[in-house]
Amino acid sequence: MKFRFASTMIHSNHPRGLYPPCCTALWERCSHYGMRALLPLFMVAPLAIGGLGYDNRRTGMSFLPLASSVPA
């Protein structure tokens, strides 16, 4: 394996076209888990600071069916 700058570094065992799909999948996974963490916080945040102002029960009733229908 040769060490080069990060923008030109290609591992010899993997084809060049493998990196964009892997990076895309990683980005998608990070976005998915980030949204699962941030959406309930946005739902319970008060209206005064830009949230929806839901109580915990309403947030659970709306978020849990959505979260359980999407595979982790």
C-alpha positions in Angstrom: 0.0 0.0 0.0 1.4 3.4 -0.9 0.7 6.4 1.2 -0.5 9.5 -0.7 -2.6 12.6 0.1 -6.1 11.7 1.3 -7.7 13.0 -2.0 -5.7 10.6 -4.2 -5.3 7.7 -1.8 -6.7 4.4 -3.3 -6.2 1.1 -1.6 -4.9 -1.5 -4.0 -7.3 -4.2 -3.0 -10.5 -2.2 -3.8 -11.8 -0.9 -7.1 -11.9 2.9 -7.5 -15.7 2.9 -8.0 -16.3 1.3 -4.7 -15.6 4.5 -2.6 -18.5 6.7 -3.7 -21.2 4.2 -2.9 -19.6 3.4 0.4 -19.4 7.1 1.3 -23.0 7.6 0.2 -24.2 4.7 2.3 -22.3 6.0 5.3 -23.7 9.5 4.9 -27.3 8.1 4.6 -26.9 6.0 7.7 -25.5 8.9 9.7 -28.4 11.1 8.6 -30.9 8.4 9.4 -29.7 7.8 13.0 -29.2 11.5 13.5 -32.8 12.2 12.5 -34.0 9.5 14.8 -32.2 11.2 17.7 -33.1 14.8 16.8 -36.8 14.5 15.7 -38.2 13.8 19.2 -36.2 16.6 20.7 -37.6 19.0 18.0 -41.1 17.7 18.8 -41.0 18.4 22.5 -39.2 21.7 22.2 -41.4 24.7 23.1 -42.9 26.8 20.3 -41.0 29.9 21.5 -37.7 28.4 20.5 -38.9 26.9 17.2 -40.1 23.5 18.2 -43.5 21.9 17.9 -44.4 22.1 21.6 -45.8 18.6 21.9 -46.0 16.9 25.3 -44.1 13.6 25.8 -47.2 11.5 25.3 -48.1 13.1 22.0 -44.5 12.8 20.8 -44.4 9.1 21.7 -47.7 8.5 19.9 -46.5 10.2 16.7 -42.9 9.2 16.7 -42.9 5.6 17.8 -45.0 4.2 15.0 -42.7 6.0 12.5 -39.6 4.8 14.2 -40.8 1.2 14.5 -41.8 1.0 10.9 -38.4 1.9 9.6 -35.7 -0.9 10.0 -32.7 0.1 12.0 
